[in-house]
C-alpha cells in the first residue's frame, strides 16, 4: 500500500515538473519579446514620404525595444502587395506593417484585394501628414485660383503625376479633379520618387503629395507650390494658403499613418509595440524631424490600439462613397 501511494505521489510530482518545464519556455518567450530583429514592411518604394516616417520611428523604437527594427520596402499594387505579405505573416510580432491612409481606401479601390482590413491588429496611429499641391518649375499659374482656372481651360494638355493607384498622391489628385469638376491626364508612376523626379524635370505639370516629401523641394525652389490640403496653414510652410482659402471649399485631406501586426498577434506583444511607438512619438529627435517635414505626432489620446481600430473602421466607411462616385478602381 505504501509503495502504491509513493508511486502515485512521485507521478504527480513528475507531472507537475513536466508541466512547469513545458510552460516556462512559453512564459519566458512572452516576457523576452522581442528576442530578435523586427521587420517593418513599408508597402511603397524607399525614399517616399511613408518610408521617411517609418525610418524615423524605427530608429527610436530600436532603442526602446532593444532589438533592431528594420524597414523593408515592398512596393507595388498601390501598397496592397506589401500589406498582403504582412497579412499572411506569422502573428508573432516580428513582421509589422506601417501604412498610410491607403489601408482604408484599398477595400474600395481594389475589386480583388487579397486580404481584409480585419486581417490586422492595429498598434497605434503615428502622424497625419498634410499634403501640398505643387507644380513643375515655371508652371504658368501664380495662385491656386489661377491653377483651377488654368486646369479648366487646358484640361486636354495638363498632366497630373502620382505614385500609383491607391497612393496618397493618387487620392489627393482624385479629390482635386472632383473639386474642380475637370479630369486631366493622369500619369501613374511606380513610387513617389520617380514622379517627383519627372515633376522637377518638367515632364509633368502637377502633383499633390505629402509635406514629408515636398517640403525640401519647395524650400529648395525645385518645384512651384500653391497650397496645403489642411484646414489650417502648415507652420513649416507659412506662405502657402489652404486649398479652401484658394476657393476650393471643403477641400481637406491629411495622410494619416498607422502601425499594424498580423491578426492574432498576442495582446501583450501589441501592447509592447504600442508603448515603444508612443515613446518614439515623444522622442525630441522624432518630433523635431517631423516638424521639419511639416507634420507632428498624433496627439496622445489618438495613439492607442483601440482608437486606431475605431478610426480605421470610420475611414473605410468615409472613403467608400467617394471612391465609388469617382468610379476609379484597380484590379
N, C-alpha and C positions, 0 to 999 in steps of 0.2 A: 504493500500500500504506500509505504514511504517512497519507494523507488518511482512508482507511478506519479505521485504528487510532485516529486523533484523533477522528473522528466517534463511534466506539464508546465511547471514554473520556468524551467530552462527554455522551453519552446516559446513561451510568452516573451521572455527577455530577448531571445534571439529575433523574434518577430519585430519587437519594438526597436531593436537596434537596426534591423534591416530597413524598417520604415524611416528611421532617423537618417540613415546613410543615404537613402533614396531621396529624401526630402531636402537634405542640406544643400546639395549642389543647385537645386532649383531656387531655393531661397537665396543662396549666395549669388546666383546669376542675376536675380532680380535686383538685389542690393548693389551689385557691381556695375550695372548698366551705366554708361557704356563701357564695354571691355575691349572694344576695337574701334577703328575709324568708322565714321558715319558718312554716308554719301547723300548729298542733297542734289536731286535732279532739278535742273532748270530746263524747262521744255522749249528753250529758244537758244539762238546762237550766242557764242561768247561775245562780250563787248556791248551787248544790248542793255537797255535800262533794267530789265528784271535780273539779268546777270549781275549788274552792278550792285543792286540791293542785296542779292544773295551772298555775294562775296564779302560785303561789309558785315553782314550779320554772322556769316560763318566764321569769320576771323575771331569775333568776340565770343561766340558760342564754344569755339575750340578751347579757349582759356577756361571757361566755366565748367565744361564737361570733362576736361582733362583728356580728351581724345580728339584727334584731327577730324574736323568737319570739312569734307572735300566736296567742292562743287563740280558736278558733271553736267555738261551741256548735251542734251538730247533733243535737238531741234526737229522740225518737220511737222506737217499737217496742222499748222496753226496752234501748236502746243499740245495736241492730243497724243502725239507719239510718245513723248516723254511722260505725260500723265498716265497713259495706258501702261507704260512699263512699271511705274510705281504701283499702280493699282494691282498688278499681278505679283509684286514682290512679297517676300516673307514679312509677315506683320511682327517684326522683332525690334523695330526702332532703328535699324541700320540703313534703311533706304527710305528717304523722305522726298517730298515734292515741295518746291517753292514756286508758286504760280500766281498769276495776277488775275484780273477781272475775267479773263478768258475761261477760268474754271466755272464761272456762272453762265457764260454765253454759249459755250460749246454744246450743251444739251439741245439748244435751239438751232444752232448753226449747222450741226452735223447730223445728217439723217442716219448714218451708220456709225455712231460713236461706239468704240469698242469697250466702253466702261460706263458706269453710272456715277453720279456725284456721290451717291451713298456708299461707294466703294472705298471711301477715305474717312479717316478720323481727322477732324480739324484740330490744329495745335496752336492757333493764335493768329490774329491779324498783325501786320507789320507796319505798313505805311500806305497812305493813299496819295499817289503822286499826281500833281497837276499836269496838264498837257498844254502844249503851245502850238498854235498854227504858224508854220514857218514856210518860207519860200526860197527859191534859188536866188543867188545874188543878182541884183539888177532887175528883179521882177517889177513890172510897171506900177501896180497899185501902191499907194502911200499909206493907206489905213485899212482897217478891217472892213469898213463900209465900202471902200474902193474895191477891195477883193471881191466882196459879194457882187457888186455891180459888174466887175470885170468877168467873173465866172459866168454870170447870166448872159453876158453879151458875147462870150467867146467859148461856150461850152464844148464846141467841137474840137478845139485845139488845146484846151487846158488839160494838163496831165497831173494826176494825184498819185503819189507813191505810198506804198505801205509795206509792212514787214511780212505780209502773207495773210491769207484768210484766217480770221479769228484773232489776229494780233490786235493790240491796243490801238495801233495806228489805223488799222482797218475799221475798227469800231468807231473811232472818232471821225474818220472820213465819211462813214456811212451816216452818222448823225449830222455832219456838216452839210452834206449834199441834200439830206432830207430837210434841214432847216432852211436852206436857200431855195429849195424846190427845183434844183437843177442837177442832173447827172453829168459827170465829166469822165474822161477816160482814166480808168484805174490801172495802175501798173504795180502788180504784186511782186515782192522780192522774197528771197529766202533769208529773212532776218532784217533787223533794223540797220545794221552796219552797211550792207550793200545799198539799201535805199538812201541812207544819209550820204553816202559817197556820191551817188548819182545826183542828189539834190545839190550838194556843194559844187559838183561839176557842171551843173546847169542842164543835166539830161532830163530832169522832170521839173515841174513847176511848183507843186505844193506838197506838203506833208504835215500831219498833225501827230506829234509824238510827245512822250513823257519828258518832263524837265530834267530827269536824271540823264537823259541822252542829248538834250538840246541846249542846256544852259551854257556849256562850254563853247558850243558852236555859235550861239547867239552873242556871247560876250567877246568871242574872238572875231566877230564880224564876218564869219564864214557863210552865214545864212541871214535872210531877212525875216524878222519876227513881227507878228501882227497882234496877237492876243493870247491870253491864257484862258483855259476852259473852266475855271472855278468861279464861284460866286464872288469871291474876294480876290483882289490883286495878290500876286506872289511876291513875298518880301525880297527874294533874290533877283527878281526881275521887275522892279518898281515902275519902270517906264512903259510896261505893257498893260493895256486895258483888258478888261474881261470881254469875252465874246458877247455877253449880254449888253455891256456898255457900248459895244460896237454896233448894236442893232439887232442881234440875234437873241430875242427874248427867250428866257428859259433854257438857254444852251448851257449845260453843265455836265461835265464828266471828269471823274478822277479815277486813276488806275490803282485800285487797291491790291495789295499783295498779302498772301497768307501762306502759312506752313501747314503741310499735311503729312499724314502717315497712312500706310495701308489699313484698310478696315480690319479690325481685330487686334490691332496693336494694344498691348496691355495698358490699362488706365494709368498705372504708376509710371510707365515709360513716357506716355504722353504728357503727364504732369511734369516730369523732369525736363522734357523738351520745352514745354511752355515756360517753365521757370528760367531756363537758360536763355530763351528768346526774350523774356522780359528784362533780364539782366543786360542783354545786348542792346535793347532799345533804350536803356538808361546809361549806356556807356558813352561818356563825353566825346570820344572819338567818333562813334557812330552818329551821334546827334549832330555834331559839327559837320561831318561829311554829308549827311542828309541835307542840312541847311545849305551847304554849298551847291547842292544839286536841286534846290528849290522845293524840298519836301521836309517832312518831320515825322517822327514815330507816331503811331496811333496813340491816342490817349489811353491811360492805363485801364480804364473801365471797358475798353473795346478789345483788349488783348487776350481775354480768357478763351479757352477752347469752346466753352458753351456759347459765348457771344458770337464767336466766329461761325459756329454751326447755324445759329439763328439768322445771322446776317447773310450767309451764303444762300440759304433757302429763300430769303426775301429777294436777293439779287437775281436768282434764277427766274423767279416769278416776274420781276421787273423787266428783264431784258427779252423775255419770250415774245410779248406782243410787238415790241419794237422791231425785232428781227423778222418776225412774220410779216409785219407791214412793209418792210423793205424788200421782202422777197429774195433775200440773199441766203443761199445755202451752199454747203460743201458736201461732197460725197464722203 
